[in-house]
């Protein structure tokens, strides 16, 4: 069971190990699995999960910028990346991966975009950290830890050149 931690106690590498074990157990025996990461932190996690689960040929990346319901309010980020899905989405079990689950709006946007590529048999959600405060009824199937973040701050996943992860408050 994921634990609730203070943001200063979040060791991203340790949390990744917890998430990997949960995903391995949860996907055991599931056929036609593909992993899709949400740019950017979710994409980094998805790449590593795909490598660790031997699913590198079933890896996709989404940038949900144009699918967000607050696009007009937030505007376009300078680092928009193209979506890359090189496998058949229709009928697949998709493991959707994000770094931090918060309001649920990014997850909703990602699901909307996935359906433009086909109708999956099932979508499962994995998040490294769930910080609560949902605005939409979204829950992760796999989550390594829960935390609360002070108002006005964000929890940010960073990836070093070596591939290791860190979480910081910003």
C-alpha positions in Angstrom: 0.0 0.0 0.0 1.4 3.4 -0.9 2.4 5.6 2.0 1.7 9.3 2.7 4.9 11.2 2.8 6.1 14.7 3.4 7.3 16.2 0.1 10.8 16.6 1.5 10.8 12.8 2.1 10.1 11.9 -1.6 13.0 9.8 -2.9 12.1 9.5 -6.6 14.4 6.5 -7.2 12.9 4.6 -4.3 9.4 5.5 -5.4 10.2 4.3 -8.9 11.2 0.9 -7.5 7.8 0.7 -5.7 5.9 1.7 -8.8 7.8 -0.8 -11.0 6.9 -3.6 -8.6 3.2 -2.6 -8.5 3.1 -2.4 -12.3 4.8 -5.8 -12.7 2.4 -7.4 -10.3 -0.7 -5.6 -11.8 0.2 -6.5 -15.4 1.2 -10.1 -14.8 -0.7 -12.2 -17.3 -2.3 -9.2 -19.1 -2.0 -9.5 -22.9 -1.4 -6.8 -25.5 0.0 -4.3 -23.1 1.4 -0.9 -24.3 2.9 1.9 -22.2 2.1 5.5 -22.9 3.8 8.3 -21.0 2.6 11.9 -20.7 5.2 14.4 -21.6 7.6 15.1 -19.9 7.9 13.4 -16.5 5.4 10.7 -17.4 7.3 10.0 -20.6 10.6 9.6 -18.7 8.9 7.2 -16.3 7.2 5.3 -19.2 10.6 4.9 -21.0 12.2 3.4 -18.0 9.2 1.2 -17.2 9.1 0.0 -20.9 12.8 -0.9 -20.6 12.4 -2.6 -17.3 9.3 -4.6 -18.4 10.8 -5.4 -21.9 8.1 -3.4 -23.7 10.3 -0.9 -25.5 8.6 -1.7 -28.8 5.2 -0.9 -27.2 6.1 2.5 -25.9 4.3 5.8 -26.8 4.5 9.4 -25.7 1.7 11.9 -25.5 1.9 15.7 -25.3 -1.6 16.7 -24.2 -1.1 20.5 -24.6 -3.8 20.8 -27.3 -6.2 18.5 -25.5 -6.3 20.4 -22.1 -9.6 22.1 -21.2 -7.6 25.0 -19.9 -5.5 25.5 -23.1 -6.9 29.0 -23.7 -6.1 30.0 -20.1 -2.6 28.4 -19.9 -1.5 29.0 -23.4 1.0 26.9 -25.4 4.2 25.9 -23.7 7.4 26.5 -25.6 8.5 22.8 -25.2 5.5 21.1 -26.9 6.6 17.7 -28.3 4.9 15.6 -30.9 2.9 12.7 -29.8 4.5 9.4 -30.8 2.4 6.2 -30.9 3.8 3.5 -33.2 1.6 0.6 -32.2 -2.1 -0.3 -32.6 -4.1 1.4 -29.8 -7.4 -0.4 -30.6 -7.8 -3.4 -28.4 -4.6 -2.8 -26.4 -4.4 -2.5 -22.6 -2.7 0.9 -22.2 -0.7 1.7 -19.1 -0.9 5.5 -19.1 2.0 7.0 -17.0 2.3 10.4 -15.4 4.7 11.7 -12.8 2.3 13.5 -10.5 -1.4 13.0 -10.3 -3.1 16.2 -9.2 -6.4 17.6 -10.5 -7.1 14.8 -13.1 -7.2 17.3 -16.0 -4.0 16.0 -17.6 -5.2 12.4 -17.3 -8.6 13.4 -18.9 -6.7 15.2 -21.8 -4.5 12.1 -22.3 -7.4 9.7 -22.5 -9.1 12.0 -25.0 -6.0 12.0 -27.2 -5.6 8.3 -26.9 -9.1 7.8 -28.3 -8.0 9.7 -31.4 -5.6 6.8 -32.1 -8.2 4.0 -31.5 -10.3 2.5 -28.8 -8.2 0.6 -26.2 -9.5 -2.5 -24.5 -8.5 -0.9 -21.1 -6.6 2.1 -19.8 -4.8 1.8 -16.5 -3.1 4.7 -14.8 0.3 4.7 -13.1 1.6 7.8 -11.2 4.8 8.1 -9.2 3.1 10.5 -6.7 -0.6 11.4 -6.0 -0.9 14.8 -4.4 -4.7 14.7 -4.2 -6.9 17.8 -4.7 -8.8 16.2 -7.6 -11.1 18.3 -9.7 -12.2 15.3 -11.8 -13.0 11.7 -10.7 -9.7 10.2 -11.6 -7.8 7.6 -9.6 -4.5 5.8 -10.3 -4.3 2.0 -10.5 -0.7 2.2 -9.5 0.8 4.9 -7.3 4.0 4.8 -5.2 3.2 7.5 -2.7 0.7 10.1 -1.6 1.7 13.6 -0.4 0.3 17.1 0.1 1.9 20.1 -1.4 1.7 23.6 0.0 -0.6 26.0 -1.9 1.1 27.7 -4.8 3.8 25.1 -5.1 4.2 22.2 -7.5 6.0 18.8 -7.3 8.4 18.6 -10.2 10.1 15.4 -11.5 13.6 15.9 -13.0 15.7 13.4 -14.8 19.5 13.7 -14.7 21.8 12.9 -17.6 22.4 9.5 -16.0 18.7 8.7 -16.1 18.1 9.0 -12.4 15.0 10.8 -11.1 14.6 13.5 -8.4 11.5 15.2 -7.1 11.6 18.8 -5.9 9.1 21.5 -4.8 8.9 24.5 -7.0 
